[in-house]
Amino acid sequence: MKEIKAFIRPEKLIDVAKNLKREQFCCFTVFEGEGVGDFTDPDTEFPSLKFPFLHSKVVKIEIVCDKKYVEKIIDVIKTNAQTRNKGDGLIYVSNVENRIRIRE
């Protein structure tokens, strides 16, 4: 099993989520956050009241899948999250040792 974490622009979330579901990847988690990185768009990003020292608004998508789906999921995310501008985001892939359902 693999875990994919993608940090993308908030305005691209709907496109990414819609296309993940279209490709039958229905189950993922989304987090809203702010980050500090090398890039901040001075026209759209401003420090928030909640975190005045941070700059970029980000959305993190987490999805756990079988290894055979990793490349397809990455392709869907990249295709639908990119604006071809600096600061489009990052994708990380990690190993998952075990998955346990809480209800069982």
Phi and psi restraints in degrees (range 20) as a CNS / XPLOR table:
assign (resid 1 and name C) (resid 2 and name N)
       (resid 2 and name CA) (resid 2 and name C) 1.0 -130.0 20.0 2
assign (resid 2 and name N) (resid 2 and name CA)
       (resid 2 and name C) (resid 3 and name N) 1.0 152.1 20.0 2
assign (resid 2 and name C) (resid 3 and name N)
       (resid 3 and name CA) (resid 3 and name C) 1.0 -115.7 20.0 2
assign (resid 3 and name N) (resid 3 and name CA)
       (resid 3 and name C) (resid 4 and name N) 1.0 128.9 20.0 2
assign (resid 3 and name C) (resid 4 and name N)
       (resid 4 and name CA) (resid 4 and name C) 1.0 -110.2 20.0 2
assign (resid 4 and name N) (resid 4 and name CA)
       (resid 4 and name C) (resid 5 and name N) 1.0 127.3 20.0 2
assign (resid 4 and name C) (resid 5 and name N)
       (resid 5 and name CA) (resid 5 and name C) 1.0 -118.1 20.0 2
assign (resid 5 and name N) (resid 5 and name CA)
       (resid 5 and name C) (resid 6 and name N) 1.0 124.6 20.0 2
assign (resid 5 and name C) (resid 6 and name N)
       (resid 6 and name CA) (resid 6 and name C) 1.0 -122.9 20.0 2
assign (resid 6 and name N) (resid 6 and name CA)
       (resid 6 and name C) (resid 7 and name N) 1.0 128.2 20.0 2
assign (resid 6 and name C) (resid 7 and name N)
       (resid 7 and name CA) (resid 7 and name C) 1.0 -105.3 20.0 2
assign (resid 7 and name N) (resid 7 and name CA)
       (resid 7 and name C) (resid 8 and name N) 1.0 115.0 20.0 2
assign (resid 7 and name C) (resid 8 and name N)
       (resid 8 and name CA) (resid 8 and name C) 1.0 -130.4 20.0 2
assign (resid 8 and name N) (resid 8 and name CA)
       (resid 8 and name C) (resid 9 and name N) 1.0 170.8 20.0 2
assign (resid 8 and name C) (resid 9 and name N)
       (resid 9 and name CA) (resid 9 and name C) 1.0 -69.7 20.0 2
assign (resid 9 and name N) (resid 9 and name CA)
       (resid 9 and name C) (resid 10 and name N) 1.0 138.0 20.0 2
assign (resid 9 and name C) (resid 10 and name N)
       (resid 10 and name CA) (resid 10 and name C) 1.0 -56.2 20.0 2
assign (resid 10 and name N) (resid 10 and name CA)
       (resid 10 and name C) (resid 11 and name N) 1.0 -36.7 20.0 2
assign (resid 10 and name C) (resid 11 and name N)
       (resid 11 and name CA) (resid 11 and name C) 1.0 -70.1 20.0 2
assign (resid 11 and name N) (resid 11 and name CA)
       (resid 11 and name C) (resid 12 and name N) 1.0 -9.9 20.0 2
assign (resid 11 and name C) (resid 12 and name N)
       (resid 12 and name CA) (resid 12 and name C) 1.0 -98.2 20.0 2
assign (resid 12 and name N) (resid 12 and name CA)
       (resid 12 and name C) (resid 13 and name N) 1.0 -4.1 20.0 2
assign (resid 12 and name C) (resid 13 and name N)
       (resid 13 and name CA) (resid 13 and name C) 1.0 -59.4 20.0 2
assign (resid 13 and name N) (resid 13 and name CA)
       (resid 13 and name C) (resid 14 and name N) 1.0 -45.5 20.0 2
assign (resid 13 and name C) (resid 14 and name N)
       (resid 14 and name CA) (resid 14 and name C) 1.0 -60.5 20.0 2
assign (resid 14 and name N) (resid 14 and name CA)
       (resid 14 and name C) (resid 15 and name N) 1.0 -44.4 20.0 2
assign (resid 14 and name C) (resid 15 and name N)
       (resid 15 and name CA) (resid 15 and name C) 1.0 -63.1 20.0 2
assign (resid 15 and name N) (resid 15 and name CA)
       (resid 15 and name C) (resid 16 and name N) 1.0 -45.0 20.0 2
assign (resid 15 and name C) (resid 16 and name N)
       (resid 16 and name CA) (resid 16 and name C) 1.0 -64.1 20.0 2
assign (resid 16 and name N) (resid 16 and name CA)
       (resid 16 and name C) (resid 17 and name N) 1.0 -49.1 20.0 2
assign (resid 16 and name C) (resid 17 and name N)
       (resid 17 and name CA) (resid 17 and name C) 1.0 -62.2 20.0 2
assign (resid 17 and name N) (resid 17 and name CA)
       (resid 17 and name C) (resid 18 and name N) 1.0 -44.8 20.0 2
assign (resid 17 and name C) (resid 18 and name N)
       (resid 18 and name CA) (resid 18 and name C) 1.0 -59.5 20.0 2
assign (resid 18 and name N) (resid 18 and name CA)
       (resid 18 and name C) (resid 19 and name N) 1.0 -42.2 20.0 2
assign (resid 18 and name C) (resid 19 and name N)
       (resid 19 and name CA) (resid 19 and name C) 1.0 -78.8 20.0 2
assign (resid 19 and name N) (resid 19 and name CA)
       (resid 19 and name C) (resid 20 and name N) 1.0 -29.5 20.0 2
assign (resid 19 and name C) (resid 20 and name N)
       (resid 20 and name CA) (resid 20 and name C) 1.0 -62.3 20.0 2
assign (resid 20 and name N) (resid 20 and name CA)
       (resid 20 and name C) (resid 21 and name N) 1.0 -45.1 20.0 2
assign (resid 20 and name C) (resid 21 and name N)
       (resid 21 and name CA) (resid 21 and name C) 1.0 -65.2 20.0 2
assign (resid 21 and name N) (resid 21 and name CA)
       (resid 21 and name C) (resid 22 and name N) 1.0 -39.7 20.0 2
assign (resid 21 and name C) (resid 22 and name N)
       (resid 22 and name CA) (resid 22 and name C) 1.0 -59.6 20.0 2
assign (resid 22 and name N) (resid 22 and name CA)
       (resid 22 and name C) (resid 23 and name N) 1.0 -34.3 20.0 2
assign (resid 22 and name C) (resid 23 and name N)
       (resid 23 and name CA) (resid 23 and name C) 1.0 -89.0 20.0 2
assign (resid 23 and name N) (resid 23 and name CA)
       (resid 23 and name C) (resid 24 and name N) 1.0 13.2 20.0 2
assign (resid 23 and name C) (resid 24 and name N)
       (resid 24 and name CA) (resid 24 and name C) 1.0 73.8 20.0 2
assign (resid 24 and name N) (resid 24 and name CA)
       (resid 24 and name C) (resid 25 and name N) 1.0 21.5 20.0 2
assign (resid 24 and name C) (resid 25 and name N)
       (resid 25 and name CA) (resid 25 and name C) 1.0 -102.7 20.0 2
assign (resid 25 and name N) (resid 25 and name CA)
       (resid 25 and name C) (resid 26 and name N) 1.0 84.2 20.0 2
assign (resid 25 and name C) (resid 26 and name N)
       (resid 26 and name CA) (resid 26 and name C) 1.0 -88.5 20.0 2
assign (resid 26 and name N) (resid 26 and name CA)
       (resid 26 and name C) (resid 27 and name N) 1.0 -19.8 20.0 2
assign (resid 26 and name C) (resid 27 and name N)
       (resid 27 and name CA) (resid 27 and name C) 1.0 -113.9 20.0 2
assign (resid 27 and name N) (resid 27 and name CA)
       (resid 27 and name C) (resid 28 and name N) 1.0 108.4 20.0 2
assign (resid 27 and name C) (resid 28 and name N)
       (resid 28 and name CA) (resid 28 and name C) 1.0 -152.7 20.0 2
assign (resid 28 and name N) (resid 28 and name CA)
       (resid 28 and name C) (resid 29 and name N) 1.0 166.7 20.0 2
assign (resid 28 and name C) (resid 29 and name N)
       (resid 29 and name CA) (resid 29 and name C) 1.0 -116.7 20.0 2
assign (resid 29 and name N) (resid 29 and name CA)
       (resid 29 and name C) (resid 30 and name N) 1.0 143.9 20.0 2
assign (resid 29 and name C) (resid 30 and name N)
       (resid 30 and name CA) (resid 30 and name C) 1.0 -124.4 20.0 2
assign (resid 30 and name N) (resid 30 and name CA)
       (resid 30 and name C) (resid 31 and name N) 1.0 133.2 20.0 2
assign (resid 30 and name C) (resid 31 and name N)
       (resid 31 and name CA) (resid 31 and name C) 1.0 -124.1 20.0 2
assign (resid 31 and name N) (resid 31 and name CA)
       (resid 31 and name C) (resid 32 and name N) 1.0 142.2 20.0 2
assign (resid 31 and name C) (resid 32 and name N)
       (resid 32 and name CA) (resid 32 and name C) 1.0 -100.5 20.0 2
assign (resid 32 and name N) (resid 32 and name CA)
       (resid 32 and name C) (resid 33 and name N) 1.0 138.6 20.0 2
assign (resid 32 and name C) (resid 33 and name N)
       (resid 33 and name CA) (resid 33 and name C) 1.0 -157.2 20.0 2
assign (resid 33 and name N) (resid 33 and name CA)
       (resid 33 and name C) (resid 34 and name N) 1.0 -176.3 20.0 2
assign (resid 33 and name C) (resid 34 and name N)
       (resid 34 and name CA) (resid 34 and name C) 1.0 -131.9 20.0 2
assign (resid 34 and name N) (resid 34 and name CA)
       (resid 34 and name C) (resid 35 and name N) 1.0 145.0 20.0 2
assign (resid 34 and name C) (resid 35 and name N)
       (resid 35 and name CA) (resid 35 and name C) 1.0 -134.0 20.0 2
assign (resid 35 and name N) (resid 35 and name CA)
       (resid 35 and name C) (resid 36 and name N) 1.0 161.4 20.0 2
assign (resid 35 and name C) (resid 36 and name N)
       (resid 36 and name CA) (resid 36 and name C) 1.0 -115.0 20.0 2
assign (resid 36 and name N) (resid 36 and name CA)
       (resid 36 and name C) (resid 37 and name N) 1.0 123.3 20.0 2
assign (resid 36 and name C) (resid 37 and name N)
       (resid 37 and name CA) (resid 37 and name C) 1.0 -146.1 20.0 2
assign (resid 37 and name N) (resid 37 and name CA)
       (resid 37 and name C) (resid 38 and name N) 1.0 -166.0 20.0 2
assign (resid 37 and name C) (resid 38 and name N)
       (resid 38 and name CA) (resid 38 and name C) 1.0 -77.4 20.0 2
assign (resid 38 and name N) (resid 38 and name CA)
       (resid 38 and name C) (resid 39 and name N) 1.0 -17.6 20.0 2
assign (resid 38 and name C) (resid 39 and name N)
       (resid 39 and name CA) (resid 39 and name C) 1.0 -123.4 20.0 2
assign (resid 39 and name N) (resid 39 and name CA)
       (resid 39 and name C) (resid 40 and name N) 1.0 133.0 20.0 2
assign (resid 39 and name C) (resid 40 and name N)
       (resid 40 and name CA) (resid 40 and name C) 1.0 -137.3 20.0 2
assign (resid 40 and name N) (resid 40 and name CA)
       (resid 40 and name C) (resid 41 and name N) 1.0 127.6 20.0 2
assign (resid 40 and name C) (resid 41 and name N)
       (resid 41 and name CA) (resid 41 and name C) 1.0 -80.4 20.0 2
assign (resid 41 and name N) (resid 41 and name CA)
       (resid 41 and name C) (resid 42 and name N) 1.0 109.5 20.0 2
assign (resid 41 and name C) (resid 42 and name N)
       (resid 42 and name CA) (resid 42 and name C) 1.0 -65.4 20.0 2
assign (resid 42 and name N) (resid 42 and name CA)
       (resid 42 and name C) (resid 43 and name N) 1.0 -17.4 20.0 2
assign (resid 42 and name C) (resid 43 and name N)
       (resid 43 and name CA) (resid 43 and name C) 1.0 -84.6 20.0 2
assign (resid 43 and name N) (resid 43 and name CA)
       (resid 43 and name C) (resid 44 and name N) 1.0 -22.8 20.0 2
assign (resid 43 and name C) (resid 44 and name N)
       (resid 44 and name CA) (resid 44 and name C) 1.0 -124.2 20.0 2
assign (resid 44 and name N) (resid 44 and name CA)
       (resid 44 and name C) (resid 45 and name N) 1.0 -17.1 20.0 2
assign (resid 44 and name C) (resid 45 and name N)
       (resid 45 and name CA) (resid 45 and name C) 1.0 -110.9 20.0 2
assign (resid 45 and name N) (resid 45 and name CA)
       (resid 45 and name C) (resid 46 and name N) 1.0 129.4 20.0 2
assign (resid 45 and name C) (resid 46 and name N)
       (resid 46 and name CA) (resid 46 and name C) 1.0 -136.4 20.0 2
assign (resid 46 and name N) (resid 46 and name CA)
       (resid 46 and name C) (resid 47 and name N) 1.0 150.4 20.0 2
assign (resid 46 and name C) (resid 47 and name N)
       (resid 47 and name CA) (resid 47 and name C) 1.0 -57.1 20.0 2
assign (resid 47 and name N) (resid 47 and name CA)
       (resid 47 and name C) (resid 48 and name N) 1.0 142.8 20.0 2
assign (resid 47 and name C) (resid 48 and name N)
       (resid 48 and name CA) (resid 48 and name C) 1.0 -90.4 20.0 2
assign (resid 48 and name N) (resid 48 and name CA)
       (resid 48 and name C) (resid 49 and name N) 1.0 167.3 20.0 2
assign (resid 48 and name C) (resid 49 and name N)
       (resid 49 and name CA) (resid 49 and name C) 1.0 -70.6 20.0 2
assign (resid 49 and name N) (resid 49 and name CA)
       (resid 49 and name C) (resid 50 and name N) 1.0 -31.8 20.0 2
assign (resid 49 and name C) (resid 50 and name N)
       (resid 50 and name CA) (resid 50 and name C) 1.0 -72.6 20.0 2
assign (resid 50 and name N) (resid 50 and name CA)
       (resid 50 and name C) (resid 51 and name N) 1.0 -41.2 20.0 2
assign (resid 50 and name C) (resid 51 and name N)
       (resid 51 and name CA) (resid 51 and name C) 1.0 -131.0 20.0 2
assign (resid 51 and name N) (resid 51 and name CA)
       (resid 51 and name C) (resid 52 and name N) 1.0 79.8 20.0 2
assign (resid 51 and name C) (resid 52 and name N)
       (resid 52 and name CA) (resid 52 and name C) 1.0 -65.2 20.0 2
assign (resid 52 and name N) (resid 52 and name CA)
       (resid 52 and name C) (resid 53 and name N) 1.0 -15.0 20.0 2
assign (resid 52 and name C) (resid 53 and name N)
       (resid 53 and name CA) (resid 53 and name C) 1.0 -95.6 20.0 2
assign (resid 53 and name N) (resid 53 and name CA)
       (resid 53 and name C) (resid 54 and name N) 1.0 -3.7 20.0 2
assign (resid 53 and name C) (resid 54 and name N)
       (resid 54 and name CA) (resid 54 and name C) 1.0 -99.7 20.0 2
assign (resid 54 and name N) (resid 54 and name CA)
       (resid 54 and name C) (resid 55 and name N) 1.0 162.1 20.0 2
assign (resid 54 and name C) (resid 55 and name N)
       (resid 55 and name CA) (resid 55 and name C) 1.0 -123.2 20.0 2
assign (resid 55 and name N) (resid 55 and name CA)
       (resid 55 and name C) (resid 56 and name N) 1.0 -57.0 20.0 2
assign (resid 55 and name C) (resid 56 and name N)
       (resid 56 and name CA) (resid 56 and name C) 1.0 -91.5 20.0 2
assign (resid 56 and name N) (resid 56 and name CA)
       (resid 56 and name C) (resid 57 and name N) 1.0 127.9 20.0 2
assign (resid 56 and name C) (resid 57 and name N)
       (resid 57 and name CA) (resid 57 and name C) 1.0 -75.2 20.0 2
assign (resid 57 and name N) (resid 57 and name CA)
       (resid 57 and name C) (resid 58 and name N) 1.0 136.0 20.0 2
assign (resid 57 and name C) (resid 58 and name N)
       (resid 58 and name CA) (resid 58 and name C) 1.0 -138.5 20.0 2
assign (resid 58 and name N) (resid 58 and name CA)
       (resid 58 and name C) (resid 59 and name N) 1.0 158.9 20.0 2
assign (resid 58 and name C) (resid 59 and name N)
       (resid 59 and name CA) (resid 59 and name C) 1.0 -121.3 20.0 2
assign (resid 59 and name N) (resid 59 and name CA)
       (resid 59 and name C) (resid 60 and name N) 1.0 133.9 20.0 2
assign (resid 59 and name C) (resid 60 and name N)
       (resid 60 and name CA) (resid 60 and name C) 1.0 -109.6 20.0 2
assign (resid 60 and name N) (resid 60 and name CA)
       (resid 60 and name C) (resid 61 and name N) 1.0 127.2 20.0 2
assign (resid 60 and name C) (resid 61 and name N)
       (resid 61 and name CA) (resid 61 and name C) 1.0 -107.4 20.0 2
assign (resid 61 and name N) (resid 61 and name CA)
       (resid 61 and name C) (resid 62 and name N) 1.0 130.9 20.0 2
assign (resid 61 and name C) (resid 62 and name N)
       (resid 62 and name CA) (resid 62 and name C) 1.0 -120.5 20.0 2
assign (resid 62 and name N) (resid 62 and name CA)
       (resid 62 and name C) (resid 63 and name N) 1.0 133.0 20.0 2
assign (resid 62 and name C) (resid 63 and name N)
       (resid 63 and name CA) (resid 63 and name C) 1.0 -144.5 20.0 2
assign (resid 63 and name N) (resid 63 and name CA)
       (resid 63 and name C) (resid 64 and name N) 1.0 133.1 20.0 2
assign (resid 63 and name C) (resid 64 and name N)
       (resid 64 and name CA) (resid 64 and name C) 1.0 -106.5 20.0 2
assign (resid 64 and name N) (resid 64 and name CA)
       (resid 64 and name C) (resid 65 and name N) 1.0 133.8 20.0 2
assign (resid 64 and name C) (resid 65 and name N)
       (resid 65 and name CA) (resid 65 and name C) 1.0 -151.0 20.0 2
assign (resid 65 and name N) (resid 65 and name CA)
       (resid 65 and name C) (resid 66 and name N) 1.0 169.3 20.0 2
assign (resid 65 and name C) (resid 66 and name N)
       (resid 66 and name CA) (resid 66 and name C) 1.0 -68.7 20.0 2
assign (resid 66 and name N) (resid 66 and name CA)
       (resid 66 and name C) (resid 67 and name N) 1.0 150.6 20.0 2
assign (resid 66 and name C) (resid 67 and name N)
       (resid 67 and name CA) (resid 67 and name C) 1.0 -54.1 20.0 2
assign (resid 67 and name N) (resid 67 and name CA)
       (resid 67 and name C) (resid 68 and name N) 1.0 -34.7 20.0 2
assign (resid 67 and name C) (resid 68 and name N)
       (resid 68 and name CA) (resid 68 and name C) 1.0 -66.4 20.0 2
assign (resid 68 and name N) (resid 68 and name CA)
       (resid 68 and name C) (resid 69 and name N) 1.0 -16.2 20.0 2
assign (resid 68 and name C) (resid 69 and name N)
       (resid 69 and name CA) (resid 69 and name C) 1.0 -98.3 20.0 2
assign (resid 69 and name N) (resid 69 and name CA)
       (resid 69 and name C) (resid 70 and name N) 1.0 -5.8 20.0 2
assign (resid 69 and name C) (resid 70 and name N)
       (resid 70 and name CA) (resid 70 and name C) 1.0 -58.1 20.0 2
assign (resid 70 and name N) (resid 70 and name CA)
       (resid 70 and name C) (resid 71 and name N) 1.0 -51.0 20.0 2
assign (resid 70 and name C) (resid 71 and name N)
       (resid 71 and name CA) (resid 71 and name C) 1.0 -62.7 20.0 2
assign (resid 71 and name N) (resid 71 and name CA)
       (resid 71 and name C) (resid 72 and name N) 1.0 -39.4 20.0 2
assign (resid 71 and name C) (resid 72 and name N)
       (resid 72 and name CA) (resid 72 and name C) 1.0 -65.3 20.0 2
assign (resid 72 and name N) (resid 72 and name CA)
       (resid 72 and name C) (resid 73 and name N) 1.0 -44.0 20.0 2
assign (resid 72 and name C) (resid 73 and name N)
       (resid 73 and name CA) (resid 73 and name C) 1.0 -63.5 20.0 2
assign (resid 73 and name N) (resid 73 and name CA)
       (resid 73 and name C) (resid 74 and name N) 1.0 -44.4 20.0 2
assign (resid 73 and name C) (resid 74 and name N)
       (resid 74 and name CA) (resid 74 and name C) 1.0 -59.5 20.0 2
assign (resid 74 and name N) (resid 74 and name CA)
       (resid 74 and name C) (resid 75 and name N) 1.0 -42.6 20.0 2
assign (resid 74 and name C) (resid 75 and name N)
       (resid 75 and name CA) (resid 75 and name C) 1.0 -61.5 20.0 2
assign (resid 75 and name N) (resid 75 and name CA)
       (resid 75 and name C) (resid 76 and name N) 1.0 -43.9 20.0 2
assign (resid 75 and name C) (resid 76 and name N)
       (resid 76 and name CA) (resid 76 and name C) 1.0 -62.5 20.0 2
assign (resid 76 and name N) (resid 76 and name CA)
       (resid 76 and name C) (resid 77 and name N) 1.0 -44.3 20.0 2
assign (resid 76 and name C) (resid 77 and name N)
       (resid 77 and name CA) (resid 77 and name C) 1.0 -64.9 20.0 2
assign (resid 77 and name N) (resid 77 and name CA)
       (resid 77 and name C) (resid 78 and name N) 1.0 -50.3 20.0 2
assign (resid 77 and name C) (resid 78 and name N)
       (resid 78 and name CA) (resid 78 and name C) 1.0 -60.8 20.0 2
assign (resid 78 and name N) (resid 78 and name CA)
       (resid 78 and name C) (resid 79 and name N) 1.0 -44.7 20.0 2
assign (resid 78 and name C) (resid 79 and name N)
       (resid 79 and name CA) (resid 79 and name C) 1.0 -61.5 20.0 2
assign (resid 79 and name N) (resid 79 and name CA)
       (resid 79 and name C) (resid 80 and name N) 1.0 -39.0 20.0 2
assign (resid 79 and name C) (resid 80 and name N)
       (resid 80 and name CA) (resid 80 and name C) 1.0 -97.9 20.0 2
assign (resid 80 and name N) (resid 80 and name CA)
       (resid 80 and name C) (resid 81 and name N) 1.0 -10.0 20.0 2
assign (resid 80 and name C) (resid 81 and name N)
       (resid 81 and name CA) (resid 81 and name C) 1.0 -102.1 20.0 2
assign (resid 81 and name N) (resid 81 and name CA)
       (resid 81 and name C) (resid 82 and name N) 1.0 -17.0 20.0 2
assign (resid 81 and name C) (resid 82 and name N)
       (resid 82 and name CA) (resid 82 and name C) 1.0 -81.8 20.0 2
assign (resid 82 and name N) (resid 82 and name CA)
       (resid 82 and name C) (resid 83 and name N) 1.0 142.8 20.0 2
assign (resid 82 and name C) (resid 83 and name N)
       (resid 83 and name CA) (resid 83 and name C) 1.0 -112.9 20.0 2
assign (resid 83 and name N) (resid 83 and name CA)
       (resid 83 and name C) (resid 84 and name N) 1.0 -5.1 20.0 2
assign (resid 83 and name C) (resid 84 and name N)
       (resid 84 and name CA) (resid 84 and name C) 1.0 69.7 20.0 2
assign (resid 84 and name N) (resid 84 and name CA)
       (resid 84 and name C) (resid 85 and name N) 1.0 22.8 20.0 2
assign (resid 84 and name C) (resid 85 and name N)
       (resid 85 and name CA) (resid 85 and name C) 1.0 -115.6 20.0 2
assign (resid 85 and name N) (resid 85 and name CA)
       (resid 85 and name C) (resid 86 and name N) 1.0 157.1 20.0 2
assign (resid 85 and name C) (resid 86 and name N)
       (resid 86 and name CA) (resid 86 and name C) 1.0 -58.4 20.0 2
assign (resid 86 and name N) (resid 86 and name CA)
       (resid 86 and name C) (resid 87 and name N) 1.0 139.2 20.0 2
assign (resid 86 and name C) (resid 87 and name N)
       (resid 87 and name CA) (resid 87 and name C) 1.0 92.4 20.0 2
assign (resid 87 and name N) (resid 87 and name CA)
       (resid 87 and name C) (resid 88 and name N) 1.0 14.9 20.0 2
assign (resid 87 and name C) (resid 88 and name N)
       (resid 88 and name CA) (resid 88 and name C) 1.0 -67.7 20.0 2
assign (resid 88 and name N) (resid 88 and name CA)
       (resid 88 and name C) (resid 89 and name N) 1.0 -24.3 20.0 2
assign (resid 88 and name C) (resid 89 and name N)
       (resid 89 and name CA) (resid 89 and name C) 1.0 132.5 20.0 2
assign (resid 89 and name N) (resid 89 and name CA)
       (resid 89 and name C) (resid 90 and name N) 1.0 -172.1 20.0 2
assign (resid 89 and name C) (resid 90 and name N)
       (resid 90 and name CA) (resid 90 and name C) 1.0 -141.8 20.0 2
assign (resid 90 and name N) (resid 90 and name CA)
       (resid 90 and name C) (resid 91 and name N) 1.0 154.1 20.0 2
assign (resid 90 and name C) (resid 91 and name N)
       (resid 91 and name CA) (resid 91 and name C) 1.0 -128.8 20.0 2
assign (resid 91 and name N) (resid 91 and name CA)
       (resid 91 and name C) (resid 92 and name N) 1.0 133.4 20.0 2
assign (resid 91 and name C) (resid 92 and name N)
       (resid 92 and name CA) (resid 92 and name C) 1.0 -119.7 20.0 2
assign (resid 92 and name N) (resid 92 and name CA)
       (resid 92 and name C) (resid 93 and name N) 1.0 144.8 20.0 2
assign (resid 92 and name C) (resid 93 and name N)
       (resid 93 and name CA) (resid 93 and name C) 1.0 -125.6 20.0 2
assign (resid 93 and name N) (resid 93 and name CA)
       (resid 93 and name C) (resid 94 and name N) 1.0 128.7 20.0 2
assign (resid 93 and name C) (resid 94 and name N)
       (resid 94 and name CA) (resid 94 and name C) 1.0 -129.3 20.0 2
assign (resid 94 and name N) (resid 94 and name CA)
       (resid 94 and name C) (resid 95 and name N) 1.0 158.9 20.0 2
assign (resid 94 and name C) (resid 95 and name N)
       (resid 95 and name CA) (resid 95 and name C) 1.0 -79.0 20.0 2
assign (resid 95 and name N) (resid 95 and name CA)
       (resid 95 and name C) (resid 96 and name N) 1.0 144.7 20.0 2
assign (resid 95 and name C) (resid 96 and name N)
       (resid 96 and name CA) (resid 96 and name C) 1.0 -118.7 20.0 2
assign (resid 96 and name N) (resid 96 and name CA)
       (resid 96 and name C) (resid 97 and name N) 1.0 120.4 20.0 2
assign (resid 96 and name C) (resid 97 and name N)
       (resid 97 and name CA) (resid 97 and name C) 1.0 -74.3 20.0 2
assign (resid 97 and name N) (resid 97 and name CA)
       (resid 97 and name C) (resid 98 and name N) 1.0 -37.0 20.0 2
assign (resid 97 and name C) (resid 98 and name N)
       (resid 98 and name CA) (resid 98 and name C) 1.0 -157.2 20.0 2
assign (resid 98 and name N) (resid 98 and name CA)
       (resid 98 and name C) (resid 99 and name N) 1.0 152.2 20.0 2
assign (resid 98 and name C) (resid 99 and name N)
       (resid 99 and name CA) (resid 99 and name C) 1.0 -129.9 20.0 2
assign (resid 99 and name N) (resid 99 and name CA)
       (resid 99 and name C) (resid 100 and name N) 1.0 127.4 20.0 2
assign (resid 99 and name C) (resid 100 and name N)
       (resid 100 and name CA) (resid 100 and name C) 1.0 -126.4 20.0 2
assign (resid 100 and name N) (resid 100 and name CA)
       (resid 100 and name C) (resid 101 and name N) 1.0 125.2 20.0 2
assign (resid 100 and name C) (resid 101 and name N)
       (resid 101 and name CA) (resid 101 and name C) 1.0 -78.9 20.0 2
assign (resid 101 and name N) (resid 101 and name CA)
       (resid 101 and name C) (resid 102 and name N) 1.0 134.8 20.0 2
assign (resid 101 and name C) (resid 102 and name N)
       (resid 102 and name CA) (resid 102 and name C) 1.0 -71.6 20.0 2
assign (resid 102 and name N) (resid 102 and name CA)
       (resid 102 and name C) (resid 103 and name N) 1.0 -37.7 20.0 2
assign (resid 102 and name C) (resid 103 and name N)
       (resid 103 and name CA) (resid 103 and name C) 1.0 -70.5 20.0 2
assign (resid 103 and name N) (resid 103 and name CA)
       (resid 103 and name C) (resid 104 and name N) 1.0 -15.4 20.0 2
